Amino acid sequence: MRKLVIVCKKVSGLQEAMRMRRERELQSTKKIRRRPPLRRGKVSPRLPVPDYIPRPPYVGLPMLPELAKEYQIHDSEGIAQMRAACELAARVLDYAGTLVRPSVTTDEIDKAVHQMIIEAGAYPSPLGYGGFPKSVCTSVNECMCHGIPDSRQLQDGDIINIDVTVYLNGYHGDTSKTFLCGNVSEPLKRLVKVTEECMERGIAVCKDGASFKKIGKRISEHAEKYGFGVVERFVGHGVGTIFHSEPIIYHHSNEEPGCMVEGQTFTIEPILTMGSIECRTWPDNWTTVTADGGPAAQFEHTILITRTGAEILTKY
C-alpha cells in the first residue's frame, strides 16, 4: 500500500508539473504580437507541366485516391530511385526557404518551386492531387497544413511551413520544413525548434523490427516537456511509387500494432501547436487551421528503414 501511495504521489506531481508548464507556455503566447487571422488571397491559375514529364496516376481524377494498403518496400533499384527523388525534393525545399522574407507572396514561392521541379524533369506531386490547385503547400502561422499558395504577402514575424513533394522516375520524395520570416518572436522560435527536435527524436527510434508506436511515444514525450500539443488528425504515411500508403504513422502516444521492415520508406511529419490541437478546414477543403487561431509548426522527412536504424532520404 505504501508503495502504491508513493507511486500515486509521483504521478500526481508529474501531472501537476506538466499542467503548470502548459499554463506557462500558453501564457507566453500572449507575448506574441497579435495578428489578424489568415484570410485567403487570390489564387492564380494552375501552372502548366510539359507533356514529356510523366504524371502520377491520380492526376486528372477529381477525388482523393484511397490510402494504398501495401507497404512501400524497395529493392536496391527502388532505393536508388527513392534517393534520387528525395534528394531533389530536399534541394527544392532548401531553395524555397531562401525565398522566405517579408512582402514575398506564397504564390511567388509556388511558381519558383514549380519551375525548379519541372526543369529537373519531375512532376510536382501536389498538383492535381484530389484537385489541389498548386505545386506546393504553404502553411502560414495558424495554418497546420495544406495551405494553398495565393496572393497574401508574408509579414515580418510570420512562420511558414513549405511542403514539397516531387514525382521523379515513378517515385515520390516528400519533405517539409517550417521557416522563420524576418524577426520572429522567441515563443514562436521555440515552437519551431521543438517541432524539429520532435521529428528527429521520432526518427531516432526507427530500425528494422521496431514498433511504429515508439515514434508517437518519443514525439509526445518531448513535446509535452515544453508544453506543446501534438496534432492527432494528421499523420505520416508510406511513400514511394505511391504518394500515400500504409503504414499510418501516428505522432501522438498510441497503441497501434505493427513493426518496421528493412527497405521500407515512410514519412515522419509531426505538427505541434501552442494551444489547441483541434482544427477546422476552410471551404476550399484543403487549408486547415488551428481551432483557436494559435500558431502551429511542422517538419517532415522521408526515411528508409535499415537493419540498424533509419536513413534520412530528404536530409536538408
C-alpha positions, 0 to 999 in steps of 0.5 A: 500500500505504501508503495502504491501511495508513493507511486500515486504521489509521483504521478500526481506531481508529474501531472501537476508539473506538466499542467503548470508548464502548459499554463506557462507556455500558453501564457507566453503566447500572449507575448506574441504580437497579435495578428489578424487571422489568415484570410485567403488571397487570390489564387492564380491559375494552375501552372502548366507541366510539359507533356514529356514529364510523366504524371502520377496516376491520380492526376486528372481524377477529381477525388482523393485516391484511397490510402494504398494498403501495401507497404512501400518496400524497395529493392536496391533499384527502388532505393536508388530511385527513392534517393534520387527523388528525395534528394531533389525534393530536399534541394527544392525545399532548401531553395524555397526557404531562401525565398522566405522574407517579408512582402514575398507572396506564397504564390511567388514561392509556388511558381519558383518551386514549380519551375525548379521541379519541372526543369529537373524533369519531375512532376510536382506531386501536389498538383492535381492531387484530389484537385489541389490547385498548386505545386506546393503547400504553404502553411502560414502561422495558424495554418497546420497544413495544406495551405494553398499558395495565393496572393497574401504577402508574408509579414515580418514575424510570420512562420511558414511551413513549405511542403514539397513533394516531387514525382521523379522516375515513378517515385515520390520524395516528400519533405517539409520544413517550417521557416522563420520570416524576418524577426520572429518572436522567441515563443514562436522560435521555440515552437519551431525548434521543438517541432524539429527536435520532435521529428528527429527524436521520432526518427531516432527510434526507427530500425528494422523490427521496431514498433511504429508506436515508439515514434508517437511515444518519443514525439509526445514525450518531448513535446509535452516537456515544453508544453506543446500539443501534438496534432492527432488528425494528421499523420505520416504515411508510406511513400514511394511509387505511391504518394500515400500508403500504409503504414499510418504513422501516428505522432501522438502516444498510441497503441497501434500494432505493427513493426518496421521492415528493412527497405521500407520508406515512410514519412515522419511529419509531426505538427505541434501547436501552442494551444489547441490541437483541434482544427477546422478546414476552410471551404476550399477543403484543403487549408486547415487551421488551428481551432483557436487561431494559435500558431502551429509548426511542422517538419517532415522527412522521408526515411528508409528503414535499415537493419540498424536504424533509419536513413534520412532520404530528404536530409536538408 
